[in-house]
Amino acid sequence: MTERATEGSVSAAATPRRHDLDWLRLIAIFILLFFHTGMWFSTWGWHVKNDETSPIFNYWMVWLHYWRMPLLLFISGAGTVLAMGKRTLGQFRTERFRKLIIPLLFGMLVIVPPQIYYEHILKYDGYWSFYKTVFEFVPYPKGSLSWHHLWFILYLFLYSMLILPLLSLLREGRGETFRRMMFRLLSNPVGLLLVPAGLMVLSQGLLRPFYPDETHALLDDWSFFTLYFLFFFFGIVSYAVPKIWTSIGDNRKYSLAATGIILLVFYTLYGSFYGWATLPWPPETVELMFDITSIILGWFTVITIIGYGQHHLNRHHPWLTLAGEGLYPFYILHQTLIIVLGYYICQLDTGIFVKFWLIAGSTLGLCILIYMYGIKPFELMRLLFGMKSKRPKTVKPGALYPAS
């Protein structure tokens, strides 16, 4: 089935690979490495902590906190358009299950448990005495079953299933009204910045009173779930409507200016929590303003990065070929290695910044070694870590996204 070309349609089958998204995915994963390493030393609570902490880590990590995962979800939304474009609905569901649910289950039973063990290491005689408790299937924190950082994989699977009706609508040519509406809303810099940000703030205003505490232990924070879904949704919309995607790049300077302004407000509000900024409002008001500002800043930062990525990163490099396939296993492994290696490195008699770079560097090196020699060569490990099979596959005729 084909449809007439329109201003808002896209053919994933005919769309060249976006190297800028590959680069941004690589950058975002590396940010996670440094962010989760920094959690050892920030003053925020985490699974494990170094004896010495410093608010210096808080200052640079707090901004990252509000856009590191949203950026990945936005990129994942764009990638979903491409993934869907090459498959039937049934093939897409099967591919999502294989790539997301199998690694999630494997991760919960094999990759995540060491994190919980090192968090409570003094309670057990050894790892194996702890590991038996995983199969009591009591959710963390009361028990030892958790997805910890792998919440992203579960959310991505759920988002992919929830968005299927929209993908089907766009695919079958019945979504022209939706495309035109999105184009009208998001094709200018004001709409591009304020419509998604306003929707995100509204969703949190409605839901956070019922789910005030973010938690990744169970799927019980619908405010958090909804906020991140919106980043995923707008990633899909932006990529599925080419003129919106072009508008993001064309308006990148406006996005950068808006991000700079809101970032100044953000750090002024954040500074009031530490006493280096004095504001004439009660603490409750300042905290509310900070929450609203952080949501807006997250969207502004993501859209600015996407816009500049279009113009400066959309080029191939051999590093992308080498690293691209390994990013997903790296994501699955990295936090566990940060905690396991960090437990021993943090016992060294040295400063926290030396420890930081030792943990980050050793985690990166060990992830690469495990990937190259323990995952990449073996079909079973590739399956468990959500990688494509090395065996060549053919695409059934008629499975491609219809020409636009």
Secondary structure, 3 states (H helix, E strand, C coil): CCCCCCCCCCCHHHCCCCHHHHHHHHHHHHHHHHHHHHCCCCCCCCCCCCCCCCHHHHHHHHHHHCCHHHHHHHHHHHHHHHHHHCCCHHHHHHHHHHHHHHHHHHHHHHHCHHHHHHHCHHHCCCHHHHHHHHHHCCECCCCCECCHHHHHHHHHHHHHHHCHHHHHHHHCCCCHHHHHHHHHHHCCHHHHHHHHHHHHHHHHHHHCCCCCCCCCCCCCCHHHHHHHHHHHHHHHHHHHCHHHHHHHHHCHHHHHHHHHHHHHHHHHHHHHHHCCCCCCCCHHHHHHHHHHHHHHHHHHHHHHHHHHHHHHCCCCCHHHHHHHCCHHHHHHHHHHHHHHHHHHHCCCCCCHHHHHHHHHHHHHHHHHHHHHHHHCCCHHHHHHCCCCCCCCCCCCCCCCCCCC
